[in-house]
């Protein structure tokens, strides 16, 4: 009883609730602006948190993390430019839904799905952390390779009309991911003796180039073919999320939240992979009449629930084992240690009141995300009323600034422009762009894990088939592709 009173005393103070909501607001803003990110916001506010109480500081920083994931969906839906890496899958159906005159419905569905996914993941973090961490520990190089292959199988569902073009685009993404120093041998690859390329091509400038700059080039070069903001202005009276629609989507949302939690708990996976796998699963289970890629509600709900479901799950290996799953988790690891909380098996015993105050606070913060998101959505949807020329000019400046800020390098701005031109010509030739992002994200994981696994097995590929988890993911990859093609043929009949 005394334990719970101490936790409530920590959580129900005005300062705690205030800093929690400040973190949510900052996260939504940074996530919704292309080029910025939750990790950048955490890095900026980290020095200020040093003078705060541990619970207040860490709740503010973690709130930024999952609020930024939702914020990334705002720009995906309204301007077809993902604010974060995790929001790439969201634009597949989110932007077409906004084009049809339903921007409010799309944004509210994204917010609701994100909230449910976040709460589900936060509850798993609170009650199941040790058990999930034990399972995550069983993942080695063979398992990481298999899960990367599993993620790459999603290319089949985002390739559009031509599977061949989708595979070519995916291979192009993997080729781009190989640029830079070899992660194992240290040998330069495809750098052409340009020292700027030794560190590889960064994900964010490439992502913004392929989506934001490509769209802007279309607006300038082919104004007749480009999608104008006026198309989104034609919002109808039915532009609201109905309760009946939400009820029908709940199975998809909860299943995707589970996928996001499982993938997020695996170090090195993350929300990008989780959102595509959830999207692929939703598309595989599509019923007749459901048109994914054309504004399908399930195609928006699934990735949003999964990517926010992965955020809190990322903290599971961090808190229980001291293993950061991604860049943001590594930054948060520094924040925890800065406040005297050393992540690991003894954390829950030595700092029980503080850590459980944070975990319960994360659940509460996800609830607050819904209400704060509602306030933000009233205003951000007005971006659709901005004239196209003015919006394009502003976006070029914002995106270029974001690319420069990400690496503090003018070279990243050049990469941004090059990928914008590449995206323009690929789109003109009917090549899908999303598989390139999949190749960029999963290519390095697959390559590094493949080589490490072959070193462990002394060159024998049987290591991928003799380990149960690895074999399961490889079989699921084949099964998903077969079932997806079967369901597509059935729907076409």
SEPA-37801 format. One line per field, with one value per residue (C-alpha): residue number from 1; x, y, z; residue in three letters. Coordinates in steps of 0.02 Angstrom, whole numbers, plus 50000, padded with zeros to 5 digits. Last residue first. Layout:
k (NUM; ...)
px (X; ...)
py (Y; ...)
pz (Z; ...)
r (ALA; ...)
end
This chain:
k (493; 492; 491; 490; 489; 488; 487; 486; 485; 484; 483; 482; 481; 480; 479; 478; 477; 476; 475; 474; 473; 472; 471; 470; 469; 468; 467; 466; 465; 464; 463; 462; 461; 460; 459; 458; 457; 456; 455; 454; 453; 452; 451; 450; 449; 448; 447; 446; 445; 444; 443; 442; 441; 440; 439; 438; 437; 436; 435; 434; 433; 432; 431; 430; 429; 428; 427; 426; 425; 424; 423; 422; 421; 420; 419; 418; 417; 416; 415; 414; 413; 412; 411; 410; 409; 408; 407; 406; 405; 404; 403; 402; 401; 400; 399; 398; 397; 396; 395; 394; 393; 392; 391; 390; 389; 388; 387; 386; 385; 384; 383; 382; 381; 380; 379; 378; 377; 376; 375; 374; 373; 372; 371; 370; 369; 368; 367; 366; 365; 364; 363; 362; 361; 360; 359; 358; 357; 356; 355; 354; 353; 352; 351; 350; 349; 348; 347; 346; 345; 344; 343; 342; 341; 340; 339; 338; 337; 336; 335; 334; 333; 332; 331; 330; 329; 328; 327; 326; 325; 324; 323; 322; 321; 320; 319; 318; 317; 316; 315; 314; 313; 312; 311; 310; 309; 308; 307; 306; 305; 304; 303; 302; 301; 300; 299; 298; 297; 296; 295; 294; 293; 292; 291; 290; 289; 288; 287; 286; 285; 284; 283; 282; 281; 280; 279; 278; 277; 276; 275; 274; 273; 272; 271; 270; 269; 268; 267; 266; 265; 264; 263; 262; 261; 260; 259; 258; 257; 256; 255; 254; 253; 252; 251; 250; 249; 248; 247; 246; 245; 244; 243; 242; 241; 240; 239; 238; 237; 236; 235; 234; 233; 232; 231; 230; 229; 228; 227; 226; 225; 224; 223; 222; 221; 220; 219; 218; 217; 216; 215; 214; 213; 212; 211; 210; 209; 208; 207; 206; 205; 204; 203; 202; 201; 200; 199; 198; 197; 196; 195; 194; 193; 192; 191; 190; 189; 188; 187; 186; 185; 184; 183; 182; 181; 180; 179; 178; 177; 176; 175; 174; 173; 172; 171; 170; 169; 168; 167; 166; 165; 164; 163; 162; 161; 160; 159; 158; 157; 156; 155; 154; 153; 152; 151; 150; 149; 148; 147; 146; 145; 144; 143; 142; 141; 140; 139; 138; 137; 136; 135; 134; 133; 132; 131; 130; 129; 128; 127; 126; 125; 124; 123; 122; 121; 120; 119; 118; 117; 116; 115; 114; 113; 112; 111; 110; 109; 108; 107; 106; 105; 104; 103; 102; 101; 100; 99; 98; 97; 96; 95; 94; 93; 92; 91; 90; 89; 88; 87; 86; 85; 84; 83; 82; 81; 80; 79; 78; 77; 76; 75; 74; 73; 72; 71; 70; 69; 68; 67; 66; 65; 64; 63; 62; 61; 60; 59; 58; 57; 56; 55; 54; 53; 52; 51; 50; 49; 48; 47; 46; 45; 44; 43; 42; 41; 40; 39; 38; 37; 36; 35; 34; 33; 32; 31; 30; 29; 28; 27; 26; 25; 24; 23; 22; 21; 20; 19; 18; 17; 16; 15; 14; 13; 12; 11; 10; 9; 8; 7; 6; 5; 4; 3; 2; 1)
px (49399; 49519; 49490; 49536; 49694; 49746; 49710; 49819; 49962; 49955; 49944; 50099; 50198; 50146; 50188; 50363; 50404; 50320; 50433; 50587; 50521; 50492; 50662; 50750; 50649; 50680; 50869; 50916; 50858; 50959; 51113; 51101; 51187; 51357; 51503; 51589; 51421; 51465; 51548; 51394; 51285; 51394; 51386; 51198; 51169; 51271; 51187; 51008; 51023; 51107; 50971; 50824; 50809; 50875; 50789; 50624; 50648; 50677; 50521; 50420; 50464; 50360; 50424; 50298; 50429; 50375; 50388; 50566; 50610; 50543; 50616; 50790; 50771; 50718; 50858; 50984; 50906; 50913; 51089; 51141; 51060; 51158; 51318; 51281; 51319; 51256; 51199; 51014; 51016; 51058; 50918; 50796; 50846; 50821; 50650; 50594; 50654; 50580; 50420; 50398; 50414; 50293; 50166; 50171; 50145; 50006; 49903; 49875; 49700; 49763; 49874; 49711; 49716; 49855; 49737; 49599; 49721; 49827; 49683; 49636; 49819; 49820; 49670; 49740; 49917; 49848; 49802; 49978; 50046; 49945; 50023; 50196; 50161; 50130; 50303; 50386; 50310; 50360; 50541; 50546; 50461; 50562; 50735; 50842; 50726; 50665; 50839; 50925; 50903; 50975; 50956; 51061; 50951; 51058; 50979; 51116; 51099; 50917; 50956; 51100; 50987; 50859; 50985; 51018; 50830; 50816; 50956; 50881; 50856; 50957; 51014; 51018; 50938; 50772; 50758; 50826; 50759; 50583; 50604; 50580; 50411; 50355; 50390; 50335; 50150; 50166; 50229; 50103; 49945; 49991; 50039; 49872; 49751; 49801; 49787; 49633; 49549; 49581; 49627; 49680; 49837; 49736; 49570; 49448; 49306; 49331; 49412; 49592; 49681; 49846; 49825; 49812; 49964; 50066; 50019; 50071; 50237; 50262; 50225; 50336; 50486; 50477; 50437; 50597; 50703; 50876; 50836; 50680; 50549; 50483; 50444; 50338; 50251; 50219; 50143; 50031; 49977; 49941; 49825; 49741; 49713; 49655; 49529; 49472; 49438; 49254; 49224; 49310; 49199; 49042; 49100; 49116; 49275; 49233; 49236; 49055; 49012; 49135; 49312; 49351; 49510; 49611; 49595; 49640; 49808; 49860; 49913; 50031; 49988; 49941; 50078; 50208; 50380; 50343; 50220; 50308; 50471; 50382; 50321; 50496; 50567; 50448; 50445; 50609; 50709; 50638; 50681; 50855; 50892; 50826; 50913; 51092; 51199; 51355; 51485; 51622; 51512; 51575; 51753; 51723; 51846; 51711; 51617; 51543; 51617; 51757; 51836; 51806; 51800; 51641; 51533; 51598; 51632; 51508; 51375; 51293; 51126; 51114; 51123; 50987; 50874; 50908; 50865; 50697; 50664; 50705; 50592; 50448; 50475; 50465; 50308; 50218; 50045; 50086; 50247; 50186; 50121; 50264; 50391; 50326; 50439; 50581; 50519; 50525; 50698; 50749; 50668; 50770; 50933; 50899; 50862; 51024; 51126; 51054; 50881; 50860; 50876; 50710; 50621; 50695; 50651; 50469; 50459; 50548; 50442; 50270; 50170; 50224; 50300; 50149; 50037; 50138; 50124; 49935; 49926; 50035; 49939; 49774; 49840; 49919; 49758; 49654; 49774; 49789; 49600; 49580; 49704; 49622; 49445; 49497; 49585; 49433; 49410; 49467; 49643; 49649; 49612; 49746; 49869; 49831; 49830; 50013; 50060; 50056; 50187; 50318; 50271; 50404; 50545; 50477; 50385; 50331; 50293; 50127; 50072; 49921; 49929; 50117; 50136; 50019; 50085; 50255; 50169; 50112; 50292; 50343; 50216; 50298; 50472; 50426; 50330; 50489; 50583; 50449; 50424; 50612; 50627; 50477; 50521; 50705; 50672; 50733; 50902; 50972; 50815; 50881; 51031; 50914; 50796; 50894; 50937; 50757; 50697; 50825; 50773; 50591; 50631; 50656; 50673; 50488; 50395; 50259; 50376; 50451; 50280; 50203; 50355; 50360; 50176; 50194; 50348; 50260; 50115; 50226; 50314; 50147; 50083; 50242; 50246; 50064; 50096; 49994; 50136; 50262; 50132; 50040; 50200; 50233; 50052; 50070; 50224; 50141; 50000)
py (49378; 49517; 49488; 49304; 49346; 49471; 49345; 49214; 49337; 49387; 49207; 49158; 49311; 49287; 49102; 49130; 49261; 49158; 49011; 49123; 49193; 49019; 48955; 49096; 49065; 48876; 48877; 48736; 48823; 48984; 48890; 48780; 48919; 48843; 48964; 48928; 48929; 49081; 49169; 49132; 49212; 49367; 49385; 49364; 49480; 49620; 49602; 49586; 49731; 49841; 49802; 49824; 50012; 50060; 49914; 49958; 50139; 50084; 49974; 50134; 50219; 50114; 50116; 50185; 50259; 50437; 50384; 50323; 50487; 50594; 50485; 50498; 50688; 50696; 50575; 50695; 50844; 50763; 50699; 50879; 50934; 50796; 50867; 51034; 50949; 50968; 50786; 50802; 50992; 50998; 50878; 50973; 51139; 51067; 50999; 51162; 51272; 51159; 51146; 51334; 51354; 51210; 51280; 51452; 51379; 51262; 51397; 51355; 51285; 51106; 51171; 51200; 51017; 51067; 51176; 51063; 50918; 50995; 50996; 50816; 50766; 50839; 50731; 50572; 50600; 50620; 50434; 50391; 50498; 50398; 50235; 50316; 50379; 50199; 50155; 50310; 50286; 50103; 50156; 50282; 50173; 50016; 50095; 49953; 49809; 49859; 49918; 49754; 49668; 49815; 50001; 50111; 50248; 50389; 50532; 50537; 50349; 50365; 50505; 50409; 50260; 50381; 50429; 50244; 50214; 50352; 50275; 50100; 49947; 50006; 49856; 49886; 49716; 49755; 49942; 49947; 49776; 49836; 50019; 49975; 49904; 50082; 50136; 49979; 50003; 50178; 50101; 49959; 50060; 50184; 50046; 49953; 50100; 50176; 50021; 49970; 50132; 50101; 50262; 50197; 50100; 49955; 49930; 49835; 49776; 49591; 49565; 49603; 49480; 49494; 49683; 49689; 49576; 49682; 49841; 49761; 49706; 49880; 49965; 49848; 49872; 50061; 50055; 49969; 49814; 49840; 49767; 49656; 49728; 49839; 49689; 49607; 49768; 49822; 49654; 49662; 49839; 49777; 49643; 49771; 49894; 49762; 49691; 49870; 49922; 49871; 49964; 50120; 50119; 50101; 50243; 50356; 50451; 50618; 50692; 50649; 50832; 50837; 50903; 50972; 51055; 50898; 50919; 51103; 51052; 50996; 50824; 50844; 50792; 50962; 51050; 50936; 51014; 51124; 51018; 50859; 50929; 50965; 50786; 50719; 50841; 50778; 50591; 50525; 50674; 50667; 50483; 50504; 50649; 50547; 50381; 50441; 50386; 50300; 50362; 50352; 50449; 50621; 50556; 50547; 50419; 50348; 50293; 50135; 50028; 50080; 49930; 49928; 49737; 49716; 49871; 49900; 50086; 50183; 50141; 49974; 50055; 50124; 49946; 49890; 50031; 49985; 49804; 49861; 49965; 49815; 49705; 49829; 49841; 49652; 49644; 49761; 49827; 49909; 49852; 49884; 49709; 49609; 49729; 49666; 49515; 49632; 49631; 49441; 49446; 49567; 49450; 49306; 49404; 49458; 49278; 49215; 49353; 49317; 49335; 49232; 49387; 49451; 49303; 49344; 49528; 49483; 49392; 49529; 49671; 49591; 49701; 49882; 49866; 49764; 49901; 50031; 49930; 49922; 50106; 50155; 50048; 50119; 50297; 50274; 50197; 50342; 50474; 50393; 50375; 50557; 50611; 50507; 50562; 50744; 50731; 50650; 50737; 50597; 50668; 50645; 50459; 50448; 50525; 50402; 50246; 50227; 50379; 50277; 50152; 50291; 50350; 50252; 50346; 50510; 50662; 50561; 50672; 50647; 50824; 50796; 50612; 50590; 50764; 50713; 50535; 50593; 50675; 50503; 50443; 50610; 50583; 50414; 50484; 50656; 50568; 50470; 50633; 50716; 50557; 50546; 50724; 50723; 50553; 50599; 50770; 50911; 50999; 50872; 50888; 51049; 50955; 50824; 50951; 50967; 50781; 50732; 50850; 50780; 50603; 50646; 50701; 50850; 50834; 50840; 50936; 50826; 50732; 50891; 50966; 50806; 50773; 50951; 50942; 50770; 50822; 50979; 50867; 50757; 50911; 50980; 50815; 50791; 50972; 50969; 50817; 50660; 50547; 50553; 50550; 50412; 50309; 50338; 50291; 50132; 50076; 50119; 50000)
pz (47001; 47050; 47236; 47220; 47122; 47256; 47395; 47310; 47281; 47465; 47523; 47424; 47482; 47663; 47663; 47592; 47723; 47860; 47816; 47834; 47998; 48070; 48013; 48107; 48265; 48258; 48224; 48105; 47947; 47958; 48020; 47865; 47766; 47813; 47798; 47963; 48054; 48162; 48016; 47910; 48044; 48050; 47861; 47853; 48001; 47923; 47754; 47819; 47940; 47808; 47680; 47798; 47806; 47634; 47548; 47630; 47578; 47397; 47410; 47446; 47280; 47160; 46980; 46856; 46738; 46784; 46967; 46941; 46853; 46995; 47133; 47057; 47048; 47231; 47275; 47201; 47291; 47463; 47432; 47394; 47558; 47647; 47571; 47653; 47819; 47997; 47988; 48031; 48030; 47845; 47799; 47908; 47832; 47657; 47708; 47787; 47643; 47509; 47612; 47621; 47432; 47399; 47523; 47442; 47268; 47327; 47414; 47599; 47632; 47656; 47797; 47891; 47944; 48065; 48169; 48234; 48229; 48367; 48493; 48456; 48474; 48650; 48695; 48619; 48683; 48859; 48856; 48798; 48940; 49067; 49008; 49011; 49188; 49244; 49178; 49251; 49423; 49411; 49382; 49523; 49654; 49609; 49602; 49672; 49630; 49457; 49408; 49457; 49287; 49189; 49160; 49275; 49346; 49418; 49321; 49190; 49174; 49123; 49000; 48922; 48895; 48821; 48687; 48651; 48642; 48513; 48408; 48413; 48522; 48672; 48776; 48965; 48995; 49082; 49047; 48869; 48818; 48862; 48809; 48625; 48676; 48720; 48541; 48448; 48479; 48405; 48243; 48247; 48280; 48143; 48021; 48042; 48051; 47884; 47774; 47873; 47820; 47634; 47545; 47374; 47420; 47486; 47399; 47509; 47396; 47431; 47599; 47645; 47759; 47663; 47661; 47850; 47867; 47746; 47839; 48004; 47928; 47856; 48023; 48123; 48006; 48021; 48208; 48262; 48229; 48305; 48476; 48468; 48587; 48447; 48337; 48472; 48524; 48344; 48299; 48453; 48409; 48232; 48300; 48412; 48268; 48144; 48269; 48312; 48132; 48128; 48290; 48220; 48066; 48172; 48283; 48131; 48093; 48018; 47844; 47807; 47784; 47639; 47625; 47452; 47513; 47476; 47289; 47306; 47378; 47207; 47152; 47006; 46829; 46758; 46852; 46771; 46798; 46950; 47048; 46992; 47060; 47225; 47238; 47207; 47336; 47472; 47441; 47372; 47436; 47611; 47626; 47553; 47670; 47818; 47784; 47776; 47630; 47697; 47820; 47689; 47568; 47619; 47592; 47404; 47335; 47220; 47378; 47303; 47443; 47562; 47655; 47844; 47848; 47952; 47929; 47752; 47737; 47631; 47502; 47536; 47580; 47403; 47336; 47458; 47397; 47215; 47257; 47326; 47169; 47058; 47166; 47149; 46961; 46948; 47058; 46938; 46978; 47143; 47226; 47404; 47447; 47372; 47448; 47617; 47590; 47636; 47816; 47825; 47747; 47886; 48013; 47942; 47950; 48129; 48177; 48100; 48189; 48361; 48438; 48595; 48704; 48635; 48716; 48886; 48862; 48830; 48998; 49096; 49023; 49037; 49158; 49130; 48957; 48901; 48970; 48875; 48713; 48725; 48773; 48624; 48500; 48562; 48552; 48381; 48313; 48381; 48314; 48142; 48134; 48181; 48048; 47911; 47957; 47963; 47794; 47711; 47543; 47427; 47428; 47617; 47595; 47459; 47585; 47725; 47616; 47568; 47675; 47835; 47775; 47775; 47951; 48045; 47958; 48028; 47957; 47806; 47656; 47565; 47611; 47724; 47772; 47784; 47863; 48004; 48018; 48081; 48230; 48291; 48304; 48378; 48519; 48556; 48587; 48656; 48795; 48836; 48863; 48971; 49073; 49099; 49163; 49279; 49354; 49376; 49458; 49347; 49332; 49208; 49103; 49025; 48951; 48872; 48791; 48628; 48618; 48651; 48513; 48391; 48436; 48406; 48230; 48115; 47928; 47888; 48025; 48102; 48219; 48292; 48327; 48396; 48507; 48576; 48623; 48704; 48802; 48866; 48917; 49025; 49094; 49155; 49225; 49326; 49385; 49443; 49552; 49526; 49469; 49611; 49751; 49659; 49657; 49843; 49884; 49780; 49879; 50045; 50000)
r (UNK; UNK; UNK; UNK; UNK; UNK; UNK; UNK; UNK; UNK; UNK; UNK; UNK; UNK; UNK; UNK; UNK; UNK; UNK; UNK; UNK; UNK; UNK; UNK; UNK; UNK; UNK; UNK; UNK; UNK; UNK; UNK; UNK; UNK; UNK; UNK; UNK; UNK; UNK; UNK; UNK; UNK; UNK; UNK; UNK; UNK; UNK; UNK; UNK; UNK; UNK; UNK; UNK; UNK; UNK; UNK; UNK; UNK; UNK; UNK; UNK; UNK; UNK; UNK; UNK; UNK; UNK; UNK; UNK; UNK; UNK; UNK; UNK; UNK; UNK; UNK; UNK; UNK; UNK; UNK; UNK; UNK; UNK; UNK; UNK; UNK; UNK; UNK; UNK; UNK; UNK; UNK; UNK; UNK; UNK; UNK; UNK; UNK; UNK; UNK; UNK; UNK; UNK; UNK; UNK; UNK; UNK; UNK; UNK; UNK; UNK; UNK; UNK; UNK; UNK; UNK; UNK; UNK; UNK; UNK; UNK; UNK; UNK; UNK; UNK; UNK; UNK; UNK; UNK; UNK; UNK; UNK; UNK; UNK; UNK; UNK; UNK; UNK; UNK; UNK; UNK; UNK; UNK; UNK; UNK; UNK; UNK; UNK; UNK; UNK; UNK; UNK; UNK; UNK; UNK; UNK; UNK; UNK; UNK; UNK; UNK; UNK; UNK; UNK; UNK; UNK; UNK; UNK; UNK; UNK; UNK; UNK; UNK; UNK; UNK; UNK; UNK; UNK; UNK; UNK; UNK; UNK; UNK; UNK; UNK; UNK; UNK; UNK; UNK; UNK; UNK; UNK; UNK; UNK; UNK; UNK; UNK; UNK; UNK; UNK; UNK; UNK; UNK; UNK; UNK; UNK; UNK; UNK; UNK; UNK; UNK; UNK; UNK; UNK; UNK; UNK; UNK; UNK; UNK; UNK; UNK; UNK; UNK; UNK; UNK; UNK; UNK; UNK; UNK; UNK; UNK; UNK; UNK; UNK; UNK; UNK; UNK; UNK; UNK; UNK; UNK; UNK; UNK; UNK; UNK; UNK; UNK; UNK; UNK; UNK; UNK; UNK; UNK; UNK; UNK; UNK; UNK; UNK; UNK; UNK; UNK; UNK; UNK; UNK; UNK; UNK; UNK; UNK; UNK; UNK; UNK; UNK; UNK; UNK; UNK; UNK; UNK; UNK; UNK; UNK; UNK; UNK; UNK; UNK; UNK; UNK; UNK; UNK; UNK; UNK; UNK; UNK; UNK; UNK; UNK; UNK; UNK; UNK; UNK; UNK; UNK; UNK; UNK; UNK; UNK; UNK; UNK; UNK; UNK; UNK; UNK; UNK; UNK; UNK; UNK; UNK; UNK; UNK; UNK; UNK; UNK; UNK; UNK; UNK; UNK; UNK; UNK; UNK; UNK; UNK; UNK; UNK; UNK; UNK; UNK; UNK; UNK; UNK; UNK; UNK; UNK; UNK; UNK; UNK; UNK; UNK; UNK; UNK; UNK; UNK; UNK; UNK; UNK; UNK; UNK; UNK; UNK; UNK; UNK; UNK; UNK; UNK; UNK; UNK; UNK; UNK; UNK; UNK; UNK; UNK; UNK; UNK; UNK; UNK; UNK; UNK; UNK; UNK; UNK; UNK; UNK; UNK; UNK; UNK; UNK; UNK; UNK; UNK; UNK; UNK; UNK; UNK; UNK; UNK; UNK; UNK; UNK; UNK; UNK; UNK; UNK; UNK; UNK; UNK; UNK; UNK; UNK; UNK; UNK; UNK; UNK; UNK; UNK; UNK; UNK; UNK; UNK; UNK; UNK; UNK; UNK; UNK; UNK; UNK; UNK; UNK; UNK; UNK; UNK; UNK; UNK; UNK; UNK; UNK; UNK; UNK; UNK; UNK; UNK; UNK; UNK; UNK; UNK; UNK; UNK; UNK; UNK; UNK; UNK; UNK; UNK; UNK; UNK; UNK; UNK; UNK; UNK; UNK; UNK; UNK; UNK; UNK; UNK; UNK; UNK; UNK; UNK; UNK; UNK; UNK; UNK; UNK; UNK; UNK; UNK; UNK; UNK; UNK; UNK; UNK; UNK; UNK; UNK; UNK; UNK; UNK; UNK; UNK; UNK; UNK; UNK; UNK; UNK)
end
